[in-house]
Amino acid sequence: MTIVVLLGVLLLVIAGCVCVVWAARGGPRWVRVVATATIAAGELVSRSDKRRHQGDVQE
């Protein structure tokens, strides 16, 4: 079951990346919406990762 979930997440990530590239080349509106959502999700993950690593730093 875990493999199926991970494969589903992988397919969503790949589809999001394809939409980002397609939107950069002037794709239809729905592609631009998916690309915007993909970029926003990437920003959220990046910010949460930075916050988590800031807590690890000890002086």
Secondary structure, DSSP 8 states (H G I E B T S, - for coil): -HHHHHHHHHHHHHHHHHHHHHHHTT--HHHHHHHHHHHHHHHHHHHHHHHHHHHH---
